[in-house]
Amino acid sequence: MDQDPVPYQKIVFVCVNRREPHETCCAHRESEAIAAALKARVKALGFSRAIRVSKSGCQDLCARGPNVMVFPDDRWYHGVTPADVERIIEEVVRGVQRP
């Protein structure tokens, strides 16, 4: 096994967990579209080598979802809608240097 520093300045985890149709989950509230939009904006702004947008499994906060967590910023966005993507991007890219 090898070990290296994390190759990204920030990692944005978007919960895309899917449960049964009658159960509350992020996937039933457009989290896949939110993840795709965040990823597309990061790429369009030229930050894809510095910021990684990753889909995650359950963050165990389903009732508050969709959930987006940003590390190492220690930031949790919940109740996210596609309309929130631009605000999240503005906050995530702050202070990030393009490689």
N, C-alpha and C positions, 0 to 999 in steps of 0.2 A: 504494500500500500504506500502511496505517495501522499504528501501533504503540502499544500501551497496556500497562500492567501486567497481570499475570495476574489475572483477576477472582475467583480462589478462593484461600483461605488454604492449602489442601492439595489435592492431587490423588492419588487412589488408583488405580493402574493394575493391573488384573487380567488376566493372560494368559489368553486364550480360544483360543489357536491350536489348530487342528485339523489333525492329520496323518492319514496312512493308518491304517486300523484296527490294523495290526500294529506301528505305530511309537509310541514314547512321546511324549505331549504332555499339556499341561494340560487340554485339553478332554475327554480321556478320563478325567479324574479329578475331575469335577464342578466345573470352574472356572466354567462358565456359572451354575450354581446359587450358587456363592460370590459372584460378581459381583452377581447379583440380590439376594441376601440383604444384602450390604454396602450396596447402593444403597437398599434398602427401609429399613434401620436408620438410615441417614443422614437420609433423608426423615422417618421417624417421629420422630426426635429433633430435627427442625427445623433441621438443618444443611445442607440442600441448596443454599443460596445461598453457603455458605462452604467446603463440601467437595464435590469432584467425584469421583464414582466412574466411571472410564472403562475400557472393555474395551480391551485392547491386543493387538497381534499378538505374535509370538514374541519372548520376552525372551532367547532363546538359553540357557536354563537348564532345559530340558525334564526332564532326569533328576531335578531337585530340586523339580519342581512338584507341585501348582499353585503359581504364583508371584504374589505381590502386592507391589508396590513403592509406597512412599509418599513423595511429594515435597512440601515441601522437607525432610522429616524424615530423609532419607538412610537409610531403613529398608526392608529386604527380608525379607518373610515367605516361607518356602518349605515345601513339604510341607503346605500349608494344607488343612484339611477344613472342611466346613460347621460343625462344632462349634467351630471357631476364630474364627468371625465376630465373636462378642460381644467377645472379648478384643481383637481387632484394632480394633474400633470404640472400645472404651474408651481405647485408646492413641492412636488417631487424633484423637478429639475433644478430648483433653487440650490446654488452652490455646487452643482455637479460640473466637472470639467470634462469636455469631450476628449477622448483618448487620441 
